[in-house]
Amino acid sequence: MPLLKKLRSALTRGLPSAPPATNAREPSPEQLEVLRRAEEALSTVIIPGYDVDLVGSGVVKRLRLTREGRLLVFLDYTGSDPHCNFCRFINWQLWKKILAQAEEALRQYNLPPATFIDWATGAKIEYK
């Protein structure tokens, strides 16, 4: 059989469909409830000077639970970094206050300990 006929034959038969991803798993109802409560808690934290909350402003990009039950909060953190060194210092002081308030809000909702992650870089945000 000529090569072109073999290729046509293979294409008309179709390829088998890819199996579903095996590492993707659906969150349990308990995990969904934790994520919902975390979003609710973070929406109580108001950004000073803007009168908007962390969730509504889009600062919180994603919430995730680790297998160990730790809460990961992905924030759009580096997008607010000014060029002026003094302004950068003021900005960092403001972020420390916001993250402390976020941590306290999560604690008041009896949620697992949180780790804050920079959305753009994936780096852990150290604020203490």
C-alpha positions in Angstrom: 0.0 0.0 0.0 1.5 3.4 -0.9 2.4 5.7 1.9 -0.2 8.3 0.9 -3.0 5.7 1.1 -1.8 4.5 4.5 -1.9 8.1 5.8 -5.4 8.7 4.4 -6.5 5.5 5.9 -5.1 6.4 9.3 -6.7 9.8 9.2 -10.1 8.6 8.2 -10.1 6.0 11.0 -9.5 8.7 13.5 -7.3 8.7 16.5 -8.4 7.5 19.9 -9.5 10.2 22.2 -7.2 11.2 25.0 -8.1 9.7 28.4 -9.3 12.1 31.0 -6.7 13.7 33.2 -5.9 11.5 36.1 -4.3 14.0 38.4 -7.2 16.4 38.3 -9.6 15.9 41.2 -12.8 17.6 42.2 -12.8 19.3 45.5 -14.9 17.8 48.2 -17.9 19.7 49.6 -15.9 20.4 52.8 -13.1 21.9 50.7 -15.5 24.0 48.7 -17.0 25.3 52.0 -13.5 26.2 53.3 -12.8 28.1 50.0 -16.1 29.9 50.2 -15.6 31.0 53.8 -12.0 32.1 52.9 -13.4 34.3 50.1 -16.0 35.7 52.5 -13.3 36.4 55.1 -11.0 38.2 52.7 -13.9 40.3 51.4 -14.1 41.9 54.8 -10.6 43.3 54.5 -10.7 46.8 53.1 -7.8 48.4 51.3 -7.0 51.6 53.0 -7.6 54.7 50.9 -9.6 52.9 48.3 -12.7 51.7 50.2 -12.7 48.4 48.3 -12.1 44.9 49.7 -9.4 42.5 48.7 -11.7 40.2 46.7 -13.8 42.8 45.0 -10.8 44.8 43.9 -9.2 41.8 42.2 -6.2 41.7 44.4 -7.1 38.2 45.4 -6.6 36.2 42.2 -7.0 32.6 43.4 -7.6 30.5 46.5 -6.3 27.0 46.9 -6.0 24.3 49.5 -2.9 22.1 49.8 -3.1 18.4 50.5 -2.0 19.2 54.0 -5.0 21.5 54.4 -3.1 24.8 54.2 -4.8 27.7 52.5 -2.9 29.4 49.7 -4.0 32.9 48.8 -2.6 34.2 45.5 -2.4 38.0 45.4 -1.7 40.5 42.6 1.1 42.0 44.8 3.9 43.2 42.5 1.6 45.1 40.2 1.5 47.9 42.8 5.3 48.3 43.2 6.2 52.0 42.6 9.5 53.1 41.2 10.3 55.7 43.9 12.2 54.1 46.8 10.3 56.1 49.5 7.0 55.3 47.8 8.1 51.6 47.7 8.7 51.8 51.5 5.3 53.3 52.1 3.7 50.7 49.8 5.4 47.8 51.6 4.2 49.2 55.0 0.7 49.3 53.6 1.0 45.7 52.3 2.2 44.5 55.7 -0.9 46.0 57.3 -3.3 44.5 54.7 -1.8 41.0 55.0 -2.0 41.2 58.8 -5.6 42.1 58.5 -6.2 39.3 56.0 -4.6 36.8 58.3 -6.7 38.0 61.2 -9.9 37.8 59.2 -9.1 34.2 58.2 -8.4 33.4 61.8 -11.8 34.9 62.9 -13.5 32.6 60.4 -11.7 29.6 61.9 -9.9 28.8 58.7 -6.6 26.9 58.3 -3.4 28.9 58.3 -2.8 30.8 55.1 0.3 31.4 53.0 0.2 34.5 50.8 1.7 34.0 47.3 2.6 36.6 44.7 0.4 35.9 41.6 3.0 37.1 39.1 6.1 35.4 40.5 4.8 32.5 42.5 7.0 33.7 45.5 5.8 33.4 49.0 5.1 36.9 50.4 7.1 37.3 53.7 5.5 40.1 55.7 6.3 39.4 59.4 
